Amino acid sequence: MFLSLSHLQAALLFAFFASIVLGVVGRNTDKERIRYGVTVFGYFVAAIFGLGWLMYFGHG
Amino acid sequence: MPKQKKAMPPVQQWAAPVLLGWLVPGAGHFYLKRWNHGGLLLFAIASMFIFGLLMRGRMFEPQTGDLFTTVIHCGGYLADVANGALYFLATWLGYQQQQMATAVADYGTKFLACAGLLNILAVIDAYEIAAGQKP
């Protein structure tokens, strides 16, 4: 079985799993954990799209 | 005034959750009765590892040479081994892939290594909880 994902799908999947772990270990209360996890995921997504566009324009 | 170093807690206080957490992602938290956190860690780290395998990611093998090669391969190997039983099972069952020149396989390799790095974070968290440094 071979899973063929696009760059975007793979990066979003990575961001999803990494955000869960960072959320769990990064804060001390459950409310803070959820907030931090969602924030980290948002930063991941922003970085994915930001860097994507940067590469698009930088490529010429 | 310089900060005083805290004394390290006794080994028997944190050895079991750290060892279990390394062997099975989230098991250190299960041992400490943090069921929800352990479950989330197990789900996230094991899923990332399995997706890495499904994308035909490659496990690193220790290799020395120039500094860059040594850092990448030895560091990557340590990150893979940090997956604990997942890594040993995958290599034992023959899921170690040959290097493939595709973007997806490259992502898979990163998924495998990053799952290990995230497991290190989980183990450190289990250590801090067991040592009483975190609520």
N, CA and C atoms of all chains as a GROMACS GRO file, in nm:
protein
  585
    1MET      N    1   0.085  -0.119   0.000
    1MET     CA    2   0.000   0.000   0.000
    1MET      C    3   0.088   0.124   0.000
    2PHE      N    4   0.058   0.213  -0.090
    2PHE     CA    5   0.138   0.335  -0.099
    2PHE      C    6   0.044   0.455  -0.093
    3LEU      N    7   0.071   0.542   0.000
    3LEU     CA    8  -0.013   0.659   0.017
    3LEU      C    9   0.048   0.774  -0.060
    4SER      N   10  -0.025   0.824  -0.158
    4SER     CA   11   0.027   0.934  -0.238
    4SER      C   12  -0.047   1.062  -0.201
    5LEU      N   13   0.024   1.150  -0.135
    5LEU     CA   14  -0.038   1.276  -0.091
    5LEU      C   15   0.028   1.391  -0.165
    6SER      N   16  -0.047   1.500  -0.177
    6SER     CA   17   0.013   1.621  -0.233
    6SER      C   18   0.098   1.688  -0.125
    7HIS      N   19   0.179   1.785  -0.163
    7HIS     CA   20   0.259   1.859  -0.065
    7HIS      C   21   0.169   1.920   0.042
    8LEU      N   22   0.059   1.979  -0.004
    8LEU     CA   23  -0.032   2.048   0.089
    8LEU      C   24  -0.093   1.949   0.188
    9GLN      N   25  -0.140   1.836   0.135
    9GLN     CA   26  -0.202   1.736   0.223
    9GLN      C   27  -0.102   1.684   0.326
   10ALA      N   28   0.020   1.654   0.280
   10ALA     CA   29   0.123   1.602   0.372
   10ALA      C   30   0.158   1.706   0.477
   11ALA      N   31   0.173   1.831   0.436
   11ALA     CA   32   0.211   1.937   0.531
   11ALA      C   33   0.099   1.961   0.632
   12LEU      N   34  -0.027   1.957   0.586
   12LEU     CA   35  -0.140   1.977   0.679
   12LEU      C   36  -0.151   1.861   0.778
   13LEU      N   37  -0.126   1.740   0.727
   13LEU     CA   38  -0.130   1.621   0.814
   13LEU      C   39  -0.020   1.630   0.921
   14PHE      N   40   0.097   1.672   0.877
   14PHE     CA   41   0.209   1.689   0.969
   14PHE      C   42   0.172   1.794   1.076
   15ALA      N   43   0.117   1.906   1.029
   15ALA     CA   44   0.080   2.015   1.121
   15ALA      C   45  -0.023   1.966   1.223
   16PHE      N   46  -0.118   1.886   1.178
   16PHE     CA   47  -0.224   1.835   1.265
   16PHE      C   48  -0.165   1.750   1.379
   17PHE      N   49  -0.083   1.653   1.343
   17PHE     CA   50  -0.028   1.563   1.446
   17PHE      C   51   0.070   1.638   1.537
   18ALA      N   52   0.154   1.721   1.478
   18ALA     CA   53   0.252   1.796   1.560
   18ALA      C   54   0.180   1.890   1.656
   19SER      N   55   0.070   1.952   1.611
   19SER     CA   56  -0.003   2.045   1.698
   19SER      C   57  -0.063   1.973   1.818
   20ILE      N   58  -0.112   1.850   1.796
   20ILE     CA   59  -0.169   1.773   1.908
   20ILE      C   60  -0.063   1.752   2.015
   21VAL      N   61   0.056   1.704   1.971
   21VAL     CA   62   0.162   1.675   2.069
   21VAL      C   63   0.208   1.803   2.138
   22LEU      N   64   0.231   1.908   2.060
   22LEU     CA   65   0.278   2.034   2.118
   22LEU      C   66   0.173   2.091   2.214
   23GLY      N   67   0.047   2.075   2.178
   23GLY     CA   68  -0.060   2.122   2.266
   23GLY      C   69  -0.061   2.047   2.398
   24VAL      N   70  -0.045   1.914   2.391
   24VAL     CA   71  -0.050   1.834   2.514
   24VAL      C   72   0.068   1.865   2.606
   25VAL      N   73   0.187   1.875   2.549
   25VAL     CA   74   0.306   1.891   2.636
   25VAL      C   75   0.338   2.038   2.666
   26GLY      N   76   0.277   2.129   2.592
   26GLY     CA   77   0.321   2.268   2.599
   26GLY      C   78   0.259   2.353   2.708
   27ARG      N   79   0.148   2.313   2.764
   27ARG     CA   80   0.081   2.396   2.864
   27ARG      C   81   0.035   2.313   2.983
   28ASN      N   82  -0.014   2.380   3.084
   28ASN     CA   83  -0.043   2.310   3.210
   28ASN      C   84  -0.190   2.279   3.236
   29THR      N   85  -0.282   2.355   3.175
   29THR     CA   86  -0.424   2.324   3.196
   29THR      C   87  -0.486   2.284   3.062
   30ASP      N   88  -0.598   2.211   3.070
   30ASP     CA   89  -0.660   2.160   2.947
   30ASP      C   90  -0.707   2.273   2.857
   31LYS      N   91  -0.759   2.380   2.918
   31LYS     CA   92  -0.806   2.493   2.838
   31LYS      C   93  -0.689   2.557   2.762
   32GLU      N   94  -0.579   2.575   2.833
   32GLU     CA   95  -0.459   2.633   2.770
   32GLU      C   96  -0.404   2.540   2.662
   33ARG      N   97  -0.413   2.411   2.688
   33ARG     CA   98  -0.362   2.312   2.592
   33ARG      C   99  -0.437   2.321   2.459
   34ILE      N  100  -0.571   2.325   2.468
   34ILE     CA  101  -0.652   2.332   2.346
   34ILE      C  102  -0.621   2.461   2.271
   35ARG      N  103  -0.617   2.570   2.345
   35ARG     CA  104  -0.590   2.701   2.284
   35ARG      C  105  -0.453   2.702   2.216
   36TYR      N  106  -0.353   2.647   2.287
   36TYR     CA  107  -0.216   2.645   2.234
   36TYR      C  108  -0.208   2.554   2.110
   37GLY      N  109  -0.272   2.437   2.118
   37GLY     CA  110  -0.271   2.344   2.005
   37GLY      C  111  -0.332   2.406   1.880
   38VAL      N  112  -0.447   2.472   1.898
   38VAL     CA  113  -0.514   2.537   1.785
   38VAL      C  114  -0.427   2.652   1.730
   39THR      N  115  -0.365   2.727   1.822
   39THR     CA  116  -0.279   2.838   1.779
   39THR      C  117  -0.160   2.786   1.698
   40VAL      N  118  -0.097   2.681   1.749
   40VAL     CA  119   0.020   2.624   1.680
   40VAL      C  120  -0.022   2.574   1.541
   41PHE      N  121  -0.140   2.509   1.534
   41PHE     CA  122  -0.188   2.461   1.404
   41PHE      C  123  -0.208   2.579   1.309
   42GLY      N  124  -0.265   2.687   1.363
   42GLY     CA  125  -0.285   2.807   1.281
   42GLY      C  126  -0.152   2.862   1.230
   43TYR      N  127  -0.052   2.864   1.315
   43TYR     CA  128   0.081   2.912   1.273
   43TYR      C  129   0.140   2.821   1.164
   44PHE      N  130   0.121   2.691   1.183
   44PHE     CA  131   0.169   2.596   1.081
   44PHE      C  132   0.105   2.626   0.946
   45VAL      N  133  -0.028   2.641   0.948
   45VAL     CA  134  -0.101   2.665   0.823
   45VAL      C  135  -0.058   2.797   0.761
   46ALA      N  136  -0.043   2.900   0.845
   46ALA     CA  137   0.001   3.030   0.794
   46ALA      C  138   0.140   3.018   0.731
   47ALA      N  139   0.228   2.943   0.796
   47ALA     CA  140   0.364   2.925   0.743
   47ALA      C  141   0.360   2.846   0.612
   48ILE      N  142   0.274   2.744   0.605
   48ILE     CA  143   0.264   2.664   0.483
   48ILE      C  144   0.224   2.752   0.364
   49PHE      N  145   0.116   2.830   0.384
   49PHE     CA  146   0.068   2.914   0.274
   49PHE      C  147   0.164   3.030   0.248
   50GLY      N  148   0.217   3.090   0.356
   50GLY     CA  149   0.309   3.203   0.341
   50GLY      C  150   0.434   3.163   0.263
   51LEU      N  151   0.495   3.052   0.306
   51LEU     CA  152   0.617   3.007   0.238
   51LEU      C  153   0.586   2.958   0.097
   52GLY      N  154   0.467   2.898   0.081
   52GLY     CA  155   0.426   2.854  -0.053
   52GLY      C  156   0.420   2.970  -0.152
   53TRP      N  157   0.354   3.077  -0.108
   53TRP     CA  158   0.345   3.196  -0.196
   53TRP      C  159   0.481   3.260  -0.216
   54LEU      N  160   0.562   3.262  -0.109
   54LEU     CA  161   0.697   3.320  -0.119
   54LEU      C  162   0.779   3.244  -0.224
   55MET      N  163   0.769   3.112  -0.222
   55MET     CA  164   0.843   3.031  -0.320
   55MET      C  165   0.787   3.054  -0.461
   56TYR      N  166   0.654   3.071  -0.468
   56TYR     CA  167   0.590   3.094  -0.599
   56TYR      C  168   0.642   3.223  -0.661
   57PHE      N  169   0.643   3.330  -0.581
   57PHE     CA  170   0.688   3.460  -0.633
   57PHE      C  171   0.841   3.463  -0.649
   58GLY      N  172   0.911   3.396  -0.558
   58GLY     CA  173   1.057   3.394  -0.566
   58GLY      C  174   1.108   3.318  -0.686
   59HIS      N  175   1.026   3.221  -0.731
   59HIS     CA  176   1.068   3.139  -0.845
   59HIS      C  177   1.064   3.218  -0.975
   60GLY      N  178   0.981   3.320  -0.980
   60GLY     CA  179   0.979   3.408  -1.096
   60GLY      C  180   0.882   3.369  -1.203
   61MET      N  181   2.156   3.774   4.179
   61MET     CA  182   2.190   3.649   4.251
   61MET      C  183   2.175   3.529   4.156
   62PRO      N  184   2.278   3.444   4.145
   62PRO     CA  185   2.269   3.331   4.052
   62PRO      C  186   2.164   3.229   4.096
   63LYS      N  187   2.099   3.170   3.994
   63LYS     CA  188   1.997   3.069   4.026
   63LYS      C  189   2.063   2.943   4.079
   64GLN      N  190   2.000   2.884   4.181
   64GLN     CA  191   2.055   2.759   4.233
   64GLN      C  192   1.998   2.643   4.153
   65LYS      N  193   2.086   2.545   4.123
   65LYS     CA  194   2.041   2.428   4.049
   65LYS      C  195   1.956   2.339   4.138
   66LYS      N  196   1.842   2.291   4.080
   66LYS     CA  197   1.758   2.199   4.157
   66LYS      C  198   1.823   2.061   4.158
   67ALA      N  199   1.811   1.991   4.269
   67ALA     CA  200   1.865   1.855   4.276
   67ALA      C  201   1.780   1.764   4.188
   68MET      N  202   1.844   1.669   4.121
   68MET     CA  203   1.772   1.577   4.033
   68MET      C  204   1.689   1.481   4.119
   69PRO      N  205   1.563   1.459   4.083
   69PRO     CA  206   1.482   1.365   4.161
   69PRO      C  207   1.537   1.223   4.150
   70PRO      N  208   1.508   1.138   4.248
   70PRO     CA  209   1.560   1.001   4.244
   70PRO      C  210   1.515   0.926   4.118
   71VAL      N  211   1.605   0.842   4.068
   71VAL     CA  212   1.580   0.772   3.940
   71VAL      C  213   1.452   0.688   3.945
   72GLN      N  214   1.430   0.620   4.058
   72GLN     CA  215   1.312   0.530   4.064
   72GLN      C  216   1.181   0.606   4.054
   73GLN      N  217   1.188   0.737   4.074
   73GLN     CA  218   1.065   0.819   4.065
   73GLN      C  219   1.023   0.840   3.919
   74TRP      N  220   1.120   0.848   3.828
   74TRP     CA  221   1.086   0.881   3.689
   74TRP      C  222   1.129   0.777   3.586
   75ALA      N  223   1.207   0.677   3.627
   75ALA     CA  224   1.260   0.582   3.530
   75ALA      C  225   1.150   0.506   3.455
   76ALA      N  226   1.050   0.458   3.529
   76ALA     CA  227   0.945   0.377   3.466
   76ALA      C  228   0.865   0.458   3.362
   77PRO      N  229   0.812   0.577   3.395
   77PRO     CA  230   0.738   0.651   3.292
   77PRO      C  231   0.823   0.692   3.172
   78VAL      N  232   0.952   0.723   3.198
   78VAL     CA  233   1.040   0.762   3.088
   78VAL      C  234   1.064   0.643   2.995
   79LEU      N  235   1.096   0.529   3.054
   79LEU     CA  236   1.124   0.409   2.973
   79LEU      C  237   0.999   0.364   2.897
   80LEU      N  238   0.885   0.362   2.968
   80LEU     CA  239   0.760   0.321   2.903
   80LEU      C  240   0.722   0.420   2.793
   81GLY      N  241   0.741   0.549   2.822
   81GLY     CA  242   0.707   0.653   2.724
   81GLY      C  243   0.792   0.643   2.599
   82TRP      N  244   0.917   0.602   2.617
   82TRP     CA  245   1.002   0.584   2.499
   82TRP      C  246   0.957   0.460   2.420
   83LEU      N  247   0.930   0.350   2.491
   83LEU     CA  248   0.894   0.226   2.422
   83LEU      C  249   0.762   0.238   2.347
   84VAL      N  250   0.661   0.292   2.413
   84VAL     CA  251   0.529   0.309   2.350
   84VAL      C  252   0.486   0.454   2.370
   85PRO      N  253   0.470   0.530   2.263
   85PRO     CA  254   0.430   0.670   2.278
   85PRO      C  255   0.305   0.684   2.365
   86GLY      N  256   0.313   0.771   2.465
   86GLY     CA  257   0.198   0.794   2.552
   86GLY      C  258   0.192   0.702   2.673
   87ALA      N  259   0.271   0.594   2.672
   87ALA     CA  260   0.263   0.496   2.781
   87ALA      C  261   0.312   0.556   2.913
   88GLY      N  262   0.406   0.649   2.906
   88GLY     CA  263   0.453   0.715   3.027
   88GLY      C  264   0.340   0.791   3.094
   89HIS      N  265   0.255   0.854   3.012
   89HIS     CA  266   0.139   0.927   3.066
   89HIS      C  267   0.034   0.830   3.118
   90PHE      N  268   0.017   0.716   3.049
   90PHE     CA  269  -0.076   0.614   3.099
   90PHE      C  270  -0.030   0.567   3.238
   91TYR      N  271   0.100   0.545   3.250
   91TYR     CA  272   0.156   0.499   3.378
   91TYR      C  273   0.128   0.600   3.490
   92LEU      N  274   0.129   0.728   3.451
   92LEU     CA  275   0.103   0.835   3.549
   92LEU      C  276  -0.046   0.868   3.561
   93LYS      N  277  -0.128   0.781   3.500
   93LYS     CA  278  -0.275   0.794   3.504
   93LYS      C  279  -0.325   0.921   3.436
   94ARG      N  280  -0.251   0.968   3.337
   94ARG     CA  281  -0.297   1.080   3.254
   94ARG      C  282  -0.355   1.018   3.126
   95TRP      N  283  -0.471   0.958   3.140
   95TRP     CA  284  -0.525   0.876   3.032
   95TRP      C  285  -0.551   0.955   2.904
   96ASN      N  286  -0.613   1.071   2.917
   96ASN     CA  287  -0.646   1.150   2.797
   96ASN      C  288  -0.520   1.197   2.724
   97HIS      N  289  -0.424   1.245   2.801
   97HIS     CA  290  -0.301   1.295   2.740
   97HIS      C  291  -0.224   1.181   2.674
   98GLY      N  292  -0.218   1.068   2.744
   98GLY     CA  293  -0.151   0.951   2.687
   98GLY      C  294  -0.217   0.906   2.558
   99GLY      N  295  -0.350   0.905   2.559
   99GLY     CA  296  -0.425   0.864   2.439
   99GLY      C  297  -0.399   0.956   2.322
  100LEU      N  298  -0.399   1.086   2.349
  100LEU     CA  299  -0.374   1.183   2.242
  100LEU      C  300  -0.232   1.168   2.187
  101LEU      N  301  -0.136   1.149   2.278
  101LEU     CA  302   0.004   1.134   2.234
  101LEU      C  303   0.020   1.007   2.152
  102LEU      N  304  -0.041   0.898   2.199
  102LEU     CA  305  -0.033   0.771   2.126
  102LEU      C  306  -0.094   0.787   1.987
  103PHE      N  307  -0.212   0.849   1.981
  103PHE     CA  308  -0.280   0.869   1.853
  103PHE      C  309  -0.193   0.951   1.757
  104ALA      N  310  -0.144   1.066   1.806
  104ALA     CA  311  -0.072   1.157   1.717
  104ALA      C  312   0.062   1.099   1.671
  105ILE      N  313   0.138   1.044   1.765
  105ILE     CA  314   0.274   0.996   1.730
  105ILE      C  315   0.266   0.868   1.648
  106ALA      N  316   0.180   0.773   1.691
  106ALA     CA  317   0.169   0.648   1.615
  106ALA      C  318   0.112   0.675   1.475
  107SER      N  319   0.014   0.766   1.465
  107SER     CA  320  -0.042   0.798   1.333
  107SER      C  321   0.064   0.859   1.243
  108MET      N  322   0.143   0.950   1.298
  108MET     CA  323   0.246   1.012   1.217
  108MET      C  324   0.347   0.908   1.168
  109PHE      N  325   0.381   0.815   1.256
  109PHE     CA  326   0.475   0.708   1.219
  109PHE      C  327   0.414   0.620   1.109
  110ILE      N  328   0.287   0.581   1.126
  110ILE     CA  329   0.223   0.492   1.029
  110ILE      C  330   0.208   0.563   0.894
  111PHE      N  331   0.169   0.690   0.896
  111PHE     CA  332   0.161   0.765   0.771
  111PHE      C  333   0.299   0.773   0.705
  112GLY      N  334   0.402   0.789   0.786
  112GLY     CA  335   0.539   0.790   0.731
  112GLY      C  336   0.572   0.661   0.659
  113LEU      N  337   0.533   0.549   0.720
  113LEU     CA  338   0.557   0.419   0.655
  113LEU      C  339   0.476   0.406   0.527
  114LEU      N  340   0.348   0.450   0.534
  114LEU     CA  341   0.261   0.438   0.416
  114LEU      C  342   0.309   0.526   0.300
  115MET      N  343   0.380   0.632   0.334
  115MET     CA  344   0.434   0.719   0.229
  115MET      C  345   0.570   0.668   0.181
  116ARG      N  346   0.607   0.547   0.226
  116ARG     CA  347   0.734   0.486   0.190
  116ARG      C  348   0.853   0.567   0.238
  117GLY      N  349   0.840   0.619   0.360
  117GLY     CA  350   0.953   0.691   0.419
  117GLY      C  351   1.065   0.593   0.451
  118ARG      N  352   1.184   0.644   0.460
  118ARG     CA  353   1.302   0.561   0.482
  118ARG      C  354   1.352   0.583   0.625
  119MET      N  355   1.399   0.473   0.686
  119MET     CA  356   1.463   0.486   0.818
  119MET      C  357   1.610   0.522   0.797
  120PHE      N  358   1.660   0.609   0.881
  120PHE     CA  359   1.801   0.645   0.871
  120PHE      C  360   1.888   0.534   0.931
  121GLU      N  361   2.008   0.521   0.876
  121GLU     CA  362   2.107   0.431   0.936
  121GLU      C  363   2.229   0.514   0.970
  122PRO      N  364   2.294   0.485   1.084
  122PRO     CA  365   2.409   0.567   1.121
  122PRO      C  366   2.517   0.562   1.016
  123GLN      N  367   2.566   0.676   0.977
  123GLN     CA  368   2.665   0.682   0.871
  123GLN      C  369   2.756   0.801   0.900
  124THR      N  370   2.884   0.781   0.887
  124THR     CA  371   2.976   0.892   0.913
  124THR      C  372   3.046   0.931   0.783
  125GLY      N  373   3.104   1.047   0.784
  125GLY     CA  374   3.173   1.101   0.666
  125GLY      C  375   3.202   1.246   0.696
  126ASP      N  376   3.158   1.334   0.607
  126ASP     CA  377   3.173   1.475   0.640
  126ASP      C  378   3.071   1.513   0.748
  127LEU      N  379   3.088   1.631   0.803
  127LEU     CA  380   3.006   1.673   0.918
  127LEU      C  381   2.856   1.667   0.886
  128PHE      N  382   2.819   1.714   0.767
  128PHE     CA  383   2.679   1.718   0.728
  128PHE      C  384   2.619   1.577   0.724
  129THR      N  385   2.691   1.485   0.661
  129THR     CA  386   2.644   1.346   0.652
  129THR      C  387   2.629   1.286   0.791
  130THR      N  388   2.728   1.310   0.877
  130THR     CA  389   2.725   1.254   1.012
  130THR      C  390   2.605   1.307   1.090
  131VAL      N  391   2.585   1.439   1.083
  131VAL     CA  392   2.474   1.500   1.159
  131VAL      C  393   2.340   1.449   1.108
  132ILE      N  394   2.324   1.448   0.975
  132ILE     CA  395   2.195   1.406   0.918
  132ILE      C  396   2.166   1.259   0.949
  133HIS      N  397   2.264   1.172   0.922
  133HIS     CA  398   2.236   1.029   0.935
  133HIS      C  399   2.233   0.982   1.080
  134CYS      N  400   2.329   1.027   1.161
  134CYS     CA  401   2.328   0.985   1.302
  134CYS      C  402   2.212   1.050   1.376
  135GLY      N  403   2.186   1.178   1.347
  135GLY     CA  404   2.072   1.246   1.409
  135GLY      C  405   1.941   1.183   1.367
  136GLY      N  406   1.930   1.154   1.238
  136GLY     CA  407   1.808   1.089   1.187
  136GLY      C  408   1.787   0.952   1.248
  137TYR      N  409   1.898   0.878   1.265
  137TYR     CA  410   1.889   0.745   1.326
  137TYR      C  411   1.838   0.755   1.470
  138LEU      N  412   1.894   0.851   1.545
  138LEU     CA  413   1.850   0.870   1.684
  138LEU      C  414   1.702   0.910   1.690
  139ALA      N  415   1.662   0.996   1.596
  139ALA     CA  416   1.521   1.037   1.591
  139ALA      C  417   1.431   0.917   1.560
  140ASP      N  418   1.474   0.830   1.468
  140ASP     CA  419   1.394   0.711   1.436
  140ASP      C  420   1.384   0.617   1.556
  141VAL      N  421   1.499   0.597   1.623
  141VAL     CA  422   1.502   0.506   1.739
  141VAL      C  423   1.414   0.560   1.853
  142ALA      N  424   1.398   0.692   1.858
  142ALA     CA  425   1.315   0.753   1.963
  142ALA      C  426   1.169   0.711   1.950
  143ASN      N  427   1.131   0.648   1.838
  143ASN     CA  428   0.995   0.596   1.824
  143ASN      C  429   0.973   0.470   1.906
  144GLY      N  430   1.082   0.414   1.961
  144GLY     CA  431   1.072   0.298   2.049
  144GLY      C  432   1.024   0.173   1.977
  145ALA      N  433   0.922   0.108   2.034
  145ALA     CA  434   0.875  -0.019   1.980
  145ALA      C  435   0.826  -0.007   1.837
  146LEU      N  436   0.771   0.109   1.801
  146LEU     CA  437   0.723   0.128   1.663
  146LEU      C  438   0.838   0.110   1.564
  147TYR      N  439   0.953   0.168   1.598
  147TYR     CA  440   1.071   0.157   1.512
  147TYR      C  441   1.120   0.012   1.505
  148PHE      N  442   1.134  -0.050   1.623
  148PHE     CA  443   1.187  -0.186   1.625
  148PHE      C  444   1.093  -0.283   1.553
  149LEU      N  445   0.962  -0.267   1.572
  149LEU     CA  446   0.865  -0.352   1.503
  149LEU      C  447   0.873  -0.332   1.352
  150ALA      N  448   0.878  -0.206   1.310
  150ALA     CA  449   0.878  -0.176   1.167
  150ALA      C  450   1.003  -0.232   1.099
  151THR      N  451   1.118  -0.219   1.164
  151THR     CA  452   1.241  -0.272   1.102
  151THR      C  453   1.241  -0.425   1.107
  152TRP      N  454   1.192  -0.480   1.219
  152TRP     CA  455   1.189  -0.625   1.235
  152TRP      C  456   1.095  -0.688   1.131
  153LEU      N  457   0.983  -0.623   1.104
  153LEU     CA  458   0.885  -0.676   1.008
  153LEU      C  459   0.920  -0.640   0.863
  154GLY      N  460   1.033  -0.574   0.844
  154GLY     CA  461   1.082  -0.548   0.709
  154GLY      C  462   1.022  -0.428   0.639
  155TYR      N  463   0.978  -0.329   0.717
  155TYR     CA  464   0.922  -0.209   0.654
  155TYR      C  465   1.027  -0.104   0.622
  156GLN      N  466   1.154  -0.142   0.642
  156GLN     CA  467   1.261  -0.047   0.611
  156GLN      C  468   1.271  -0.034   0.458
  157GLN      N  469   1.251   0.088   0.411
  157GLN     CA  470   1.244   0.110   0.266
  157GLN      C  471   1.380   0.148   0.208
  158GLN      N  472   1.394   0.117   0.081
  158GLN     CA  473   1.509   0.172   0.008
  158GLN      C  474   1.476   0.318  -0.022
  159GLN      N  475   1.581   0.396  -0.043
  159GLN     CA  476   1.558   0.538  -0.070
  159GLN      C  477   1.485   0.555  -0.203
  160MET      N  478   1.374   0.630  -0.200
  160MET     CA  479   1.297   0.655  -0.322
  160MET      C  480   1.305   0.803  -0.356
  161ALA      N  481   1.322   0.833  -0.482
  161ALA     CA  482   1.336   0.973  -0.522
  161ALA      C  483   1.200   1.033  -0.554
  162THR      N  484   1.111   1.035  -0.457
  162THR     CA  485   0.982   1.102  -0.476
  162THR      C  486   0.959   1.197  -0.359
  163ALA      N  487   0.882   1.301  -0.385
  163ALA     CA  488   0.855   1.400  -0.280
  163ALA      C  489   0.777   1.336  -0.165
  164VAL      N  490   0.683   1.246  -0.199
  164VAL     CA  491   0.600   1.184  -0.094
  164VAL      C  492   0.686   1.098  -0.002
  165ALA      N  493   0.780   1.020  -0.061
  165ALA     CA  494   0.867   0.936   0.022
  165ALA      C  495   0.957   1.023   0.110
  166ASP      N  496   0.997   1.137   0.057
  166ASP     CA  497   1.079   1.230   0.135
  166ASP      C  498   0.999   1.283   0.255
  167TYR      N  499   0.873   1.316   0.229
  167TYR     CA  500   0.785   1.357   0.338
  167TYR      C  501   0.774   1.243   0.440
  168GLY      N  502   0.759   1.121   0.389
  168GLY     CA  503   0.746   1.004   0.477
  168GLY      C  504   0.867   0.990   0.569
  169THR      N  505   0.987   1.011   0.514
  169THR     CA  506   1.109   1.003   0.594
  169THR      C  507   1.104   1.107   0.707
  170LYS      N  508   1.057   1.227   0.673
  170LYS     CA  509   1.047   1.332   0.776
  170LYS      C  510   0.939   1.299   0.879
  171PHE      N  511   0.831   1.239   0.833
  171PHE     CA  512   0.725   1.198   0.926
  171PHE      C  513   0.782   1.099   1.029
  172LEU      N  514   0.860   1.002   0.982
  172LEU     CA  515   0.915   0.899   1.071
  172LEU      C  516   1.009   0.962   1.174
  173ALA      N  517   1.098   1.049   1.127
  173ALA     CA  518   1.194   1.112   1.218
  173ALA      C  519   1.123   1.207   1.314
  174CYS      N  520   1.027   1.284   1.262
  174CYS     CA  521   0.958   1.382   1.349
  174CYS      C  522   0.868   1.312   1.451
  175ALA      N  523   0.813   1.196   1.416
  175ALA     CA  524   0.736   1.120   1.515
  175ALA      C  525   0.826   1.087   1.634
  176GLY      N  526   0.950   1.049   1.605
  176GLY     CA  527   1.046   1.019   1.711
  176GLY      C  528   1.078   1.144   1.793
  177LEU      N  529   1.097   1.257   1.726
  177LEU     CA  530   1.128   1.381   1.798
  177LEU      C  531   1.011   1.423   1.886
  178LEU      N  532   0.890   1.405   1.835
  178LEU     CA  533   0.771   1.439   1.916
  178LEU      C  534   0.760   1.344   2.036
  179ASN      N  535   0.802   1.218   2.014
  179ASN     CA  536   0.799   1.123   2.127
  179ASN      C  537   0.899   1.164   2.234
  180ILE      N  538   1.012   1.223   2.192
  180ILE     CA  539   1.108   1.274   2.292
  180ILE      C  540   1.042   1.383   2.377
  181LEU      N  541   0.966   1.472   2.312
  181LEU     CA  542   0.893   1.575   2.387
  181LEU      C  543   0.795   1.512   2.486
  182ALA      N  544   0.727   1.407   2.439
  182ALA     CA  545   0.630   1.338   2.527
  182ALA      C  546   0.701   1.274   2.646
  183VAL      N  547   0.819   1.216   2.620
  183VAL     CA  548   0.896   1.152   2.728
  183VAL      C  549   0.942   1.258   2.829
  184ILE      N  550   0.988   1.372   2.778
  184ILE     CA  551   1.031   1.480   2.868
  184ILE      C  552   0.914   1.528   2.954
  185ASP      N  553   0.796   1.536   2.892
  185ASP     CA  554   0.676   1.577   2.966
  185ASP      C  555   0.645   1.476   3.076
  186ALA      N  556   0.655   1.346   3.042
  186ALA     CA  557   0.630   1.242   3.142
  186ALA      C  558   0.732   1.252   3.255
  187TYR      N  559   0.856   1.281   3.220
  187TYR     CA  560   0.960   1.298   3.323
  187TYR      C  561   0.924   1.414   3.417
  188GLU      N  562   0.885   1.525   3.358
  188GLU     CA  563   0.854   1.643   3.440
  188GLU      C  564   0.736   1.618   3.534
  189ILE      N  565   0.636   1.545   3.481
  189ILE     CA  566   0.520   1.514   3.567
  189ILE      C  567   0.563   1.420   3.680
  190ALA      N  568   0.640   1.316   3.643
  190ALA     CA  569   0.683   1.219   3.744
  190ALA      C  570   0.773   1.281   3.849
  191ALA      N  571   0.855   1.378   3.806
  191ALA     CA  572   0.949   1.442   3.898
  191ALA      C  573   0.882   1.554   3.979
  192GLY      N  574   0.755   1.579   3.951
  192GLY     CA  575   0.682   1.682   4.027
  192GLY      C  576   0.714   1.824   3.983
  193GLN      N  577   0.773   1.836   3.864
  193GLN     CA  578   0.806   1.971   3.814
  193GLN      C  579   0.693   2.032   3.733
  194LYS      N  580   0.589   1.953   3.709
  194LYS     CA  581   0.475   2.000   3.628
  194LYS      C  582   0.347   1.946   3.691
  195PRO      N  583   0.242   2.026   3.694
  195PRO     CA  584   0.117   1.978   3.757
  195PRO      C  585   0.050   1.866   3.676
   0.00000   0.00000   0.00000
